[in-house]
Amino acid sequence: MDTTFPRLMLEHARTRPDAPALREKAYGIWQTTDWKALAEEVQALACGLAEAGFARGQHIVIVGDNRPRLYACMLAAQSLGGIPVPLYQDAVGAEMVFPINNAEVAFAVAEDQEQVDKLIEIREKCPQLARIWYDNPRGLRNYREAGLDSLDVLIEQGRARAEREPGFYDAAVAEVQPGDVAAMFFTSGTTGNPKGVVHTHQTLLDRARAGADFDKLRAQEEVLAYLPPAWIGQNIFSYAQWLACGYVVNCPESAATVTIDMKEIGPTYYFAPPRVFEGLLTSVTIRMEDAGAVKKWLYKNFMAVARRVGPDRLDGKPVSFVDNLLWKLGNLFVYGPLRNTLGLSRVRVAYTAGEAIGPDLFTFFRSIGINLKQLYGSTETAVFVCLQPDHEARADTVGVPIAGVEIKLADNGEILVKSAGLLKGYYKNPEATAEVLTPDGWYHTGDAGFLDAHGHLKIIDRAKDVGRIMGGANDGAMFAPKYVENKLKFFPHIKEAVAFGDRREKVCAFINIDFEAVGNWAERRNLPYAGYTDLACKPEVLGLIRECVERVNADLAQDDKLAGSQISRFLVLHKELDADDGELTRTRKVRRGYIGDKYQVLVDALYGGKSEQFIETAVKFEDGRSGRVSATLKIIDAKTFGSVRKAA
């Protein structure tokens, strides 16, 4: 698109000034900002930033939840030719040091006291961080930090500047070009320091429009912005596409109220990673297990109809008169109320991405009439590479290449992408840029996969993680750890999994139970437990997880290429893997190498034939305190199966 984010905002303000642009729930009441009011606030903020010394080409950190004024600050910075750098709001202060220093950030906007405290804490390590503004003043009244002020003060200073120089803002916006840098997003840093991914107005808006055209998005859509703004997926859905389409973005009051806020808003365009859909299904399952006999009967019988009929109805396939009638009855008594309870009753298009979604989970939501589809993309591709068309949604693929995208496979099976949405480069890292971008414009995704007979892309694993079994009965067999981990996580009782096996004679795994789901399972069996560690060590729980592992093994045996990836031994970890402990990225991706090194004693026990192993681990609690968790973990042998196709 031959335009910029600020110009799109001003166009909406000119053509539909009174239309709602943003909503924010505060103290239980939804407050609406129309396009005209947004444009006025952005102008004041931009002039205020200019008055403070913020200039073209400079970076400004934005850290906090989705808030209208933080969105306005991004637009204000872009209006001046500046570059907003959103950071994860749940990151600890130490994690912000590298991005701030790498981007030479002197200006920051923080949502509230929590984020201000982090920025003040790291100021000694970031001496160039001169100015910090905050949105929510609660708890900050008595702060006397140099360079700290509220956004209200910045807005007043900006209005004064606008009165003195009435043409300043329009001239600044006119100077910004589509090819200018619009934002920088830091990757999750699964290995080493994160990299700053540089995107222009053109790259972000090209993909935003391509995705909008694909699903015929309109200005009437309602979106709930509840995922981290630092994640490019959230940024595309609730910022780039918001400005490209002009729909309404709704900001929930807090993470704790998202479920309630979803019901009130009823989004029509919805995005969530698989873990969110897993959480929704887990909550439904738990509620139904505690329901009365009549509700249980209705749910069981009508869900059987839904699984048989629902996906075909959604895909436009013919369904018999009787089945159609039964589904409509189910919709009246079960599916409709269930969609309403989940806040998904008005969803027209729903997407999931980031990790593989289990076929049962995928089928469940499509069965009850939710048009859930998958997409494929990354920070470097401005998200939209492949999308699933309506009537062609499948659990084992991620869709077809959309307009403006070319895909080809390297000799090693790696997926290469060419599109107008590719990153400009990694900030101050030409070596890393050269590794992923070829001279003729192809981007190395790092993912291994293939296009199936229908033109849909299927992802196997990260190309660098695809290994080989060495020795034993499966010598030379392919090992795809992420593929195995995802299959394990398809079970509601398993939250995380880490598989090992490259250059070893067999596959072993660490498993995290889902505390809520397994806790409910235990309570219904009158099985007492004192906490996560105690529950994870229960023999009954180990038996439950063993059943899940062996079902995965049986499934892997169906594919002669992956039959060697069956899990021979596993253990259930004594603590949940946590981003604060360095075991997960902020986007909840497993840092497999780090975990293997940290728990080397457990890896050695798995491969050394031991039946149990003592472990003590340092942990960080939510309130900032440190402690230690210890346990003697049982190591379980799992049944493996011969390859069905080989046997045939």
Secondary structure, DSSP 8 states (H G I E B T S, - for coil): --S-HHHHHHHHHHH-TTSEEEEEEETTEEEEEEHHHHHHHHHHHHHHHHHTT--TT-EEEEESSS-HHHHHHHHHHHHTT-EEEEE-TTS-HHHHHHHHHHTT--EEEESSHHHHHHHHHTTTT-TT--EEEES--TT-TT---TTEEEHHHHHHHHHHHHHH-TTHHHHHHHH--TTSEEEEEE---SSSS--EEEEEHHHHHHHHHHHHHHTT--TT-EEE--S-TTSHHHHIIIIIHHHHH--EEEE-S-GGGHHHHHHHH--SEEE--HHHHHHHHHHHHHHHHTS-HHHHHHHHHHHHHHHHHHHHHHTT----HHHHHHHHHHIIIIIHHHHHHHT-TT-SEEEE-SS---HHHHHHHHHTT--EEEEE--GGGTS-SEE--TT---TT---EE-TTEEEEE-TTSEEEEEETT--SEETT-HHHHHHHB-TTS-EEEEEEEEE-TTS-EEEEEEGGG-EE--SSTTTT-EE-HHHHHHHHHTSTTEEEEEEE-TTSSSEEEEEEE-HHHHHHHHHHTT---SSHHHHHT-HHHHHHHHHHHHHHHHHHTT-TTTGGG-EEEEEE-SS---GGGTSB-TT--B-HHHHHHHTHHHHHHHHTT-SEEEEEEEEE-TTS-EEEEEEEEE-EE------HHHH-
